[in-house]
Structure formats: structure tokens, C-alpha cells
Amino acid sequence: MQKVKYELSQKESAEFAFRDGAPGASTVELRIPVTRAQFESWIAEDLAAIEHSVDVLLRSTGTDAREVDRVFLTGGTSFVPAVRRIFTDRFGQNRIRGGNEFTSVAQGLALRGAAAAKDEKE
């Protein structure tokens, strides 16, 4: 599904391909076309949760979206157009930044794990 999510971030449609079968057993093979609109309908609850979280954060900190200088999006999901739209609608395209989207989350977790391990030793 990750491949389809990535492709739908670039195009309006993609093909979901799945193949499974143990040696000597029947093989199941699926090839299903998926549109971006279908995908976005499947993740509608997640999109609503992201929107809600952003709005709650702004409200709870007393921050107006116009006061935010930069928004850094990371992780592969940040390429999903519907996710990007949540942030561009609130903050404007000119304040959205990204980088190392596919590795920064893992790097952050590794740094956090190293810090936690150091704290345990002390």
C-alpha cells in the first residue's frame, strides 16, 4: 500500500498489486486500480484527526496561523496532497517546508532512543 500511497501523491490514479502464495499452494494475485479520491475517502478519518490536532494546537497555544513563520512537514505522509492541503490552507504554501521526508522520522527516533539510553546510564 505504501507504493500506491506514494504514486497517488504524484498522480490521480495508481494500481494496487498484491501477490501471495506459499510454495505448492494456490497463489492469490490482485491488481486493483485506485484513484486519489478513493484513497482520500479511505483516510478521511485520519485527515479529520490531523486537522483537529492542528486546530487544537493553535487554539490551546493562543497562536493565530498568521503568526507561524514556518511549518516543517516530514514523513512520507506529508507528500499526500490532502495532508499538504490541511497545512497550506491554514498557513499558506510559502511557509511550508520539508526535507528528508522518508528518513527524518527514523533519524529523530534514533536520536531520541540514544538520548534515552544515555539517561538510563546516568
SULFENKA-V750901 format. One record per backbone hydrogen bond with DSSP energy under -0.5 kcal/mol. CO is the residue of the C=O (numbers start at 1). NH is the residue of the N-H. Records with the same first field share a line. If there is no record, write none. Layout:
BEGIN
CO=NH, NH
END
This chain:
BEGIN
1=5
2=6
3=7
4=8
5=9
6=9, 10
7=10, 11
12=36
14=16, 34
15=17
16=32
18=30
20=28
22=25
27=29
28=20
30=18
32=16
34=14
35=39
36=40
37=41
38=42
39=43
41=44
43=47
44=48
45=49
46=50
47=51
48=52
49=53
50=54
51=55
52=56
53=57
54=58
55=59
56=60
57=61
58=62, 63
59=62
64=67
65=68
71=73, 97
73=99
75=78
76=79
77=80
80=83, 84
81=85
82=86
83=87
84=88
85=89
86=90
87=91, 92
88=92
92=95
93=96
95=71
97=73
100=103, 104
101=75
103=107
104=108
105=109
106=110
107=111
108=112
109=113
110=114
111=115
112=116
113=117
114=118
115=119
116=120
117=121
118=122
END
